[in-house]
Amino acid sequence: MSDVEIAWEDQRAVVVEEGGGLRAYSADGHAVLDGYEAGEPATSGRGQVLIPWPNRLEDGQYELDGQSYQLPLNEPERRNAIHGLVRSARWAAVEREADRVVMEHALRPQPGYPFSLDLRVEYRLSADGLRVHTTATNSGAERCPYGAGAHPYVTVGTPTVDAAVLRVPARTVLASDDRGLPTGSQPVDGTRYDFRSPRPLDATLLDHCFTDLERDGDGLARVRLEDRGTGRAVTVWADASYPYLMLFTGDPLPDVDRRSLAVEPMTCPPNAFRSGESLIRLEPGESTAGAWGIAPGVS
């Protein structure tokens, strides 16, 4: 499978056909995305598209319209199904210009998900950075469950993210058990997870889903990571179709280990196929869409 490179002035991004995700993104010669090299696998979910559900699904089991379904457990050590069904699928570049590419994939019935989705992801570079617009259409004859997410790891060039200053515009954080499944939620007030005012990440371990997002006047929620020593900064933004943000410092993973921060826009929380929380149920012929992006900058 080949890669597709797009460019705009000093920005470069690379999109992969395997999984349809982002392999690399840089601006002004600096990496914005903690990606991976050509020919390497996308370890730890790097830059991947998470459809038709993001994050984890308990025991890989769910019910819809009175029917029970069992998905393969691709996180067997925790007995979960994780991050959807398209991360290893082949996507095709159906439209391509210097600064944009549109990737498409037809997700067809398979064990545990006997539904059909036509998927389309547009990557576009501009003066505002990288914009990613995802559309999903139920191309089958039955209603289907749907959620979407993305898994970029961002960096401001620091050896670890500990000294970087983080702002997360979230009022609520979800608690989870040792399987990574939600057990409840609480306000961030008075906790180590309150990053509404920018402050250094320090040694805070993040593998948490945030919600109740504060949005700017344009309707976007913005997470900002900044190295105040060099002034390098990166903002990950998400529109209203993404009411959840998963933040992950990668501590258990030797290939990440706090070198970068995953900021994952999600349309629903972990385990939504079971809980029904913010789950999208697409009728035949119905579509849903949303946008998120990355904006590099200097403070």
C-alpha positions in Angstrom: 0.0 0.0 0.0 1.2 3.5 -0.8 1.2 6.8 1.1 -0.3 10.1 -0.1 1.5 13.3 0.7 -0.2 16.7 0.7 1.4 20.1 1.2 0.6 23.8 1.7 3.4 26.3 2.0 5.7 24.9 4.9 3.2 22.2 6.0 3.4 18.6 5.0 1.1 15.7 5.8 1.2 12.0 4.9 -2.0 9.9 4.7 -1.8 6.1 4.5 -4.0 3.7 2.5 -3.8 1.1 5.2 -6.3 2.4 7.7 -6.8 5.8 6.0 -5.1 7.6 8.9 -2.3 10.1 9.3 1.3 8.9 9.3 3.1 12.3 9.6 2.4 16.0 9.8 5.0 18.8 10.1 5.0 22.6 9.8 8.0 24.9 9.3 10.3 21.8 9.4 9.1 20.7 12.8 7.1 17.6 13.5 3.6 18.4 14.8 2.5 14.7 14.8 4.4 12.0 16.6 4.0 9.7 13.7 5.9 6.7 12.2 8.1 6.0 9.2 7.1 4.7 5.8 6.7 1.0 5.8 6.3 0.7 9.6 3.0 -0.3 11.3 0.9 2.3 13.1 1.8 1.2 16.6 -0.2 2.4 19.6 -3.0 3.6 17.4 -0.9 6.4 15.9 -2.9 8.7 13.6 -5.6 6.0 13.1 -9.3 6.3 12.1 -11.5 4.8 14.8 -14.8 3.6 13.2 -17.5 2.4 13.8 -16.6 2.9 17.4 -13.7 4.6 19.2 -12.0 3.3 22.3 -13.2 0.1 24.1 -16.3 -2.1 24.1 -16.7 -4.4 27.1 -16.5 -8.1 26.2 -17.0 -7.1 22.5 -20.8 -7.5 23.1 -23.7 -5.2 22.5 -27.4 -5.2 21.6 -29.3 -3.3 19.0 -33.0 -3.5 18.3 -33.4 -6.7 20.3 -30.5 -8.5 18.6 -27.2 -9.4 20.4 -23.8 -9.2 18.7 -20.3 -10.4 19.5 -17.3 -8.7 18.1 -13.8 -10.2 18.0 -11.7 -9.3 21.2 -8.7 -7.5 19.7 -7.6 -6.4 23.2 -7.7 -9.9 24.7 -5.8 -9.1 27.8 -8.6 -6.8 28.9 -11.4 -8.8 27.1 -12.4 -5.8 25.0 -13.0 -4.9 21.4 -11.1 -1.7 20.7 -11.0 1.1 18.2 -13.4 -0.2 15.5 -12.9 -2.2 12.3 -11.1 -0.1 9.8 -7.6 0.4 11.2 -6.1 -2.3 9.0 -8.5 -1.9 6.1 -7.5 -0.7 2.7 -8.7 2.9 1.9 -8.5 4.5 -1.6 -7.5 8.0 -2.5 -10.5 9.0 -4.6 -9.8 12.8 -4.9 -6.4 14.4 -4.7 -5.0 17.9 -5.1 -1.7 19.4 -3.8 -3.2 20.4 -0.5 -6.0 17.9 0.0 -6.9 14.2 -0.4 -10.1 12.3 0.1 -9.9 8.7 1.3 -12.8 6.3 1.0 -13.6 2.9 2.4 -16.6 0.6 2.1 -17.1 -1.2 5.4 -19.2 -4.3 4.7 -20.9 -6.9 7.0 -18.6 -8.9 9.1 -18.7 -11.0 12.3 -20.3 -8.9 15.1 -21.1 -5.9 12.8 -23.4 -7.1 10.0 -23.9 -3.6 8.7 -22.7 -1.5 5.7 -21.1 1.9 5.9 -19.6 4.1 3.2 -16.8 6.1 4.7 -15.2 9.2 3.5 -12.4 11.2 5.2 -11.0 14.4 3.7 -7.6 15.8 4.8 -7.0 19.4 3.9 -4.1 21.8 4.6 -4.5 25.6 4.7 -3.3 28.6 6.6 -5.3 27.3 9.5 -3.5 24.0 9.7 -4.9 20.6 9.0 -8.6 19.9 8.8 -10.1 16.4 8.9 -13.7 15.9 7.8 -15.3 12.5 8.2 -18.6 11.4 6.6 -20.3 8.1 7.2 -23.4 6.8 5.3 -25.5 3.8 6.2 -25.5 2.0 2.8 -27.3 -1.1 4.2 -30.9 -2.1 4.7 -30.9 -1.9 8.5 -30.3 0.6 11.2 -26.8 0.5 12.5 -24.8 1.7 15.5 -22.0 4.2 14.8 -19.3 6.2 16.5 -16.1 7.8 15.3 -12.8 8.9 16.6 -9.3 9.8 15.7 -5.9 9.0 17.4 -3.3 11.7 16.7 -0.3 12.0 19.0 0.9 15.6 19.0 4.3 17.0 20.0 5.9 20.4 20.6 9.4 18.9 20.4 10.1 18.4 24.1 11.7 15.1 25.2 8.6 14.4 27.2 5.3 16.2 27.7 5.9 16.8 31.4 7.2 20.4 31.0 4.7 21.3 28.3 1.8 23.5 29.3 -1.6 22.0 28.6 -5.0 23.5 28.3 -8.1 21.2 28.1 -11.5 23.0 28.0 -13.4 20.3 29.8 -15.6 20.5 32.9 -16.0 16.7 33.4 -13.7 13.7 33.4 -14.8 10.1 33.2 -13.5 7.5 35.7 -12.6 4.1 34.4 -11.7 0.6 35.8 -8.6 -1.5 35.1 -10.1 -2.5 31.7 -10.3 1.1 30.6 -14.2 1.0 30.8 -16.1 4.0 32.3 -17.4 3.7 35.8 -18.8 7.2 36.3 -17.9 10.8 35.9 -17.0 13.8 38.1 -16.3 17.5 37.7 -12.7 18.3 37.2 -12.9 21.1 39.8 -10.3 20.4 42.5 -8.7 17.4 40.8 -5.4 16.9 39.0 -7.4 16.7 35.7 -8.5 20.4 35.7 -6.6 21.9 32.8 -9.1 24.6 32.0 -6.4 27.1 32.9 -3.1 26.3 31.2 -0.6 24.6 33.4 2.4 22.2 33.1 1.4 18.6 32.7 4.2 17.6 35.1 3.9 13.9 36.0 0.1 13.6 35.6 -0.8 10.3 34.0 -3.6 10.7 31.5 -5.6 7.9 30.0 -8.9 9.7 30.5 -12.0 10.8 28.6 -13.1 14.4 29.1 -16.5 15.9 28.2 -18.8 18.8 29.0 -16.5 20.8 26.8 -16.3 24.6 26.8 -16.4 25.9 23.2 -15.2 29.1 21.6 -17.5 31.4 19.7 -17.0 29.4 16.5 -18.3 26.3 18.2 -15.0 24.6 18.4 -13.4 23.0 21.5 -9.6 23.5 21.6 -6.9 21.6 23.4 -3.6 23.4 23.4 -0.1 22.0 24.2 2.8 24.5 24.4 6.5 24.6 25.1 7.0 28.0 26.7 10.8 27.7 26.3 10.7 27.7 22.5 7.2 29.1 22.0 6.2 26.1 19.9 2.5 25.2 20.3 -0.1 22.9 18.8 -3.8 23.1 19.1 -6.2 20.1 18.5 -9.7 21.3 17.8 -13.1 19.5 17.4 -16.5 20.6 16.3 -19.8 20.0 18.1 -20.1 16.5 16.6 -17.2 15.4 18.9 -18.4 16.0 22.5 -15.7 13.8 24.0 -11.9 14.0 24.1 -9.6 11.2 25.1 -6.2 12.3 26.4 -3.4 9.7 26.7 0.2 10.2 27.8 1.2 6.7 26.6 2.8 5.7 29.9 2.4 1.9 29.5 3.7 2.0 25.9 7.5 1.9 25.4 7.2 3.5 21.9 5.3 6.6 23.4 6.2 6.8 27.1 5.2 10.5 27.6 7.1 11.6 24.5 3.8 13.0 23.0 0.2 13.4 23.9 -2.7 11.7 22.2 -5.7 14.0 21.9 -8.5 11.9 20.5 -11.8 13.5 19.4 -14.6 11.1 19.8 -18.3 11.3 19.0 -19.2 9.0 21.9 -17.5 7.8 25.1 -15.8 4.4 25.6 -18.3 1.5 25.8 -21.1 3.4 23.9 -22.2 0.4 22.0 -23.3 -1.1 25.4 -24.3 2.0 27.3 -26.0 3.9 24.4 -24.4 7.1 25.6 -24.2 9.6 22.7 -24.4 6.6 20.3 -25.4 7.5 16.8 -28.0 5.1 15.2 -28.0 5.6 11.5 -31.1 4.7 9.5 -30.6 3.2 6.0 -29.4 6.0 3.7 -28.7 8.4 6.5 -25.3 10.2 6.8 -23.5 11.8 9.7 -20.4 14.0 9.5 -17.9 15.9 11.7 -14.7 17.8 11.6 -11.6 18.1 13.8 -8.1 19.4 13.1 -4.6 20.4 14.2 -3.2 23.9 14.2 0.5 24.4 14.7 1.7 27.8 16.0 4.1 29.9 17.9 3.2 31.7 21.1 
